[in-house]
Amino acid sequence: MTQDQAPILTVTLNPALDLSTGADHVRPDVKLRCDAPQVDPGGGGINISRAIAAMGGTSRPLVALGGHTGERMDEMLRAAGLDPIRLDAPGETRQSLVATDRASGLQYRFMMPGPEWDADLVSISFDRIAEHAAQGGYVVLSGSNPPGVPDDYAAQLAQHLRDTGAHLFVDTSGNALKAVSSGGHGVALLRMDRHEAETLAGRPLPERSDTAAFAAALIETGSARSVIVARGSDGNIIVTAEGAWHAEAAPVKIVSKVGAGDSFVAGFTLATARGMPPPDALGLGAAMASATCMTPATRLCRAEDVDRLFGKRIVTRL
């Protein structure tokens, strides 16, 4: 049964048509006889919308699409009932390939660049996002920036959303993460992984207390009102003005980690939109990430797995 929730708008500036396959061995200089590929619409915000839908939630993806690949992805999103808001990209939507070596279990992930944006399209995208952002709702910006999009895009978007009453969640990396973490932009939530946190901090963060202290410092400087750091197999930490919590990573058999981070963001966002407090929202995010690790290739979480893992969640206050 669908629960009441606040509106969610996901934003994917650099989507990709995800192809995944496998071979007995992945090695150079020979023809690899691969499985028939699985094809899914991908990119951070798209994956978040897909995972939200898998849990009976609703969201609307705003996606930059172009060319024949973009048309195909638009059709796939509509067939999945996601009703995308389309932003015309300046060129062909990119593709990505995940190849699994069955002998070793290793995955090889090949990410192509997207088409290059100009300043006009950047400006148009701000207007479109603000147009569809709902009062009291959530806007989730996730995934890489296409070429031409400025590093401080998330920070600029936060400024454009100030009059909408929407809460901005940001999951990004690299220079874009560095720019938005500079502070004072009105971001509601900033998420990163342990490596990204250590890069920002300029030092290792070996203990959970180290991660929590770093996240608290980001909040104090105005980078965001809440900060989540994913510590891989050591679970996830959230810090808010009310405190800090840690959610254990469920001990599941890992089939593929593709989409696990996006599923985490989907779970946290959906739980928050349903009015759940941060510790429970953290627990649902962790359950959805672990459930996604149990599925092959670019498939995401199954509701029955999430419900079971969420029921066994271990969330502690730090």
C-alpha positions, 0 to 999 in steps of 0.5 A, a space after each residue: 500500500 502506498 503511504 502518504 509522502 511529500 513530493 520528490 523530484 530527482 534530477 539527472 543531468 548526465 544519464 546513461 543507458 546502462 548495459 551489463 553483461 558477463 563472460 567466463 573471463 575478462 582479458 585483453 586481446 581476445 574476443 570475449 563471448 558475453 551474455 546477452 546484455 541487460 539494459 536499464 535506464 541509469 544515472 543517479 537520479 534515475 536509479 533513485 526514482 527506480 528504487 523509490 518505485 520499487 518500494 511503493 513510493 512516488 517520485 518524478 525524474 527530471 532528466 536531460 536526454 538527447 538523440 536516439 539513446 535518449 529517445 530509448 531511455 524516455 520510452 523505458 522510463 515511461 514504460 516503468 511508470 516514472 513520467 519523466 520531465 525531459 530536458 533536451 540535452 545538446 547531444 546523444 545520451 551516453 551509454 555505460 557498460 558493466 562487464 562481470 568476470 565470472 571466474 573472479 567475480 570482479 566487475 569492470 565498469 566503463 563510463 562514457 562522457 556525456 554531451 557538452 552543455 553550454 551556459 544557456 542550457 545550465 540556466 534553463 535547467 535551473 528554471 526547469 528544476 525550480 518550476 517543478 520543485 514542490 513546496 515542502 518537497 524534496 529535490 534530489 540532485 545525484 550523479 556526475 555533471 556533464 562536460 560544460 556544467 560548472 563545478 558549483 552547479 549544486 551550490 547555484 541550484 540551492 540558490 535557485 530553490 530558495 524561494 520554492 520551499 523545497 529541500 535540496 539533497 545532493 549526492 555528488 563527488 570530485 570538484 562538484 562536492 568540493 564546491 558545494 561543501 564550501 558552505 552557506 548554500 542552503 543544502 538540506 542534505 549532503 551525502 558522500 562516501 568515506 574516500 570523498 570525506 577523507 579527501 575533503 578532510 585532508 586526512 584519514 577518518 579511521 573511526 566512526 567518531 572521526 567521521 561524525 566529527 568531520 560531518 559535524 564540522 561541515 554542518 557548523 560551517 553551513 555546508 549542509 543541515 545534515 551530512 551522511 557519510 557512507 563507510 562501505 562495509 562499516 555502514 553509514 553515519 548521519 549527523 544532524 543538528 540533533 545528533 549523530 547515528 550509525 546504521 550497520 551494513 547488513 551481512 548479505 552476499 554481494 552479487 553486484 554493488 552497482 546502484 547501491 549508493 543510489 538505492 541508499 539515497 532513495 531509501 533515505 529520501 523516501 523515508 524522510 518524505 514519509 515523515 520518518 526520523 533520521 535514524 529510521 530513514 538512515 536504516 531504510 537507506 542502509 536496507 535498500 543499499 544492502 538489498 541492491 547488493 543482492 541483485 545482479 548487474 544494474 538491477 536494484 532492490 526488491 521490496 521483500 528483501 528491503 522489508 526483511 533487512 529493515 526489520 533487522 536494522 541496527 542503528 545506534 546513536 554516536 
